[in-house]
Amino acid sequence: MYSKQITIQNKSGLHARPAADFVSQAGKFKSRIGIQRVGEESKADGKSIIMLLALGLAQGEEVILSADGEDEKEAVETLAEVLANCRT
């Protein structure tokens, strides 16, 4: 398993458009993808837009992005960039 702590940068948080972009990119990896708030036990499936939107992540929130599988490091690094670069 590979994980990375990141901060949600988008002013509107992780709303529909960036969540859709994230899920689209996550689907390209074989690894299982998870995202959770720092300090919380529950983890959302990073390949499910419904689960991501249900988190209701706002700007400034700290999350842990994780992947488990053969391409886990590439998945986490790529998806961290997706979250860092979503500005709309």
Secondary structure by P-SEA (a helix, b strand, c coil): cbbbbbccccccccccaaaaaaaaaaaacccbbbbbccccccccccccaaaaaaacccccbbbbbbccccaaaaaaaaaaaaaaaccc
